[in-house]
Amino acid sequence: MKFKLFSRAVLTKDFPEYGLKKGDMGVIVEYVARSSAEDGYIIEIFDAQGQTVDVVPLMESDLEHPRPNTVLTYRELKRAA
């Protein structure tokens, strides 16, 4: 398990189906172990006011740990139609 439960994780690519972009940050809420494929995680994404935007399943390679010397951005969420 690469990420600890309730730790922060950053998206490594865009997910237009959820309105999420590379660099968006969320919290790991569940670990999904797989024996024959890549492990996965359930990640909860919050808005700037702390409200849940979505809870989405992602593969481990879709996530990275927050790095030093980076900043968070403020953007409007655009949902897929």
C-alpha positions in Angstrom: 0.0 0.0 0.0 1.6 3.2 -1.2 -0.8 5.6 0.5 -1.9 5.6 4.1 -5.6 5.9 4.8 -6.7 9.5 5.3 -3.5 10.9 3.8 -3.5 13.4 1.0 -3.0 12.4 -2.6 -2.6 14.4 -5.8 -4.0 13.4 -9.2 -1.4 12.7 -11.9 -3.8 13.3 -14.8 -7.1 14.8 -15.7 -10.4 13.0 -15.1 -12.9 14.9 -17.2 -15.7 12.5 -16.4 -15.5 13.8 -12.8 -14.5 17.4 -13.6 -11.1 16.8 -12.0 -7.8 18.0 -13.2 -4.2 16.9 -12.8 -2.9 18.5 -9.6 -6.3 18.3 -7.8 -5.8 17.0 -4.2 -8.0 14.7 -2.2 -7.9 12.3 0.8 -7.5 8.5 0.6 -10.6 6.9 2.2 -10.2 3.3 1.1 -7.6 0.9 -0.2 -8.5 -1.7 -2.8 -6.0 -4.5 -3.0 -5.9 -6.6 -6.2 -4.0 -9.8 -6.7 -3.6 -9.7 -10.4 -3.8 -6.0 -11.3 -2.7 -2.7 -10.0 -4.0 -1.7 -6.5 -6.5 1.0 -6.3 -7.8 3.6 -3.9 -11.1 5.4 -3.2 -10.3 9.2 -2.9 -12.6 11.9 -1.6 -12.3 15.3 -3.3 -13.3 18.4 -1.4 -14.1 22.0 -2.5 -12.5 25.1 -1.0 -15.1 25.2 1.7 -14.5 21.6 2.8 -17.7 20.1 1.2 -17.4 16.8 -0.6 -17.3 17.2 -4.4 -17.0 13.5 -5.3 -15.7 10.2 -4.1 -14.0 8.3 -6.9 -12.1 5.1 -7.5 -8.7 5.5 -9.0 -5.6 3.3 -9.7 -2.4 3.8 -7.7 -0.7 5.1 -10.8 -3.3 7.9 -11.0 -2.0 9.4 -7.7 1.1 10.8 -6.2 2.1 12.1 -2.8 2.2 15.9 -2.3 5.7 17.3 -3.0 7.6 20.0 -1.1 7.8 23.4 -2.8 4.4 23.2 -4.4 1.3 25.3 -3.8 -2.4 24.7 -4.1 -4.5 26.6 -6.7 -8.0 27.9 -6.6 -10.2 27.1 -9.6 -13.8 26.7 -10.5 -15.0 23.1 -10.8 -16.6 22.4 -14.2 -18.7 19.3 -14.2 -19.0 17.0 -17.2 -22.3 17.3 -19.0 
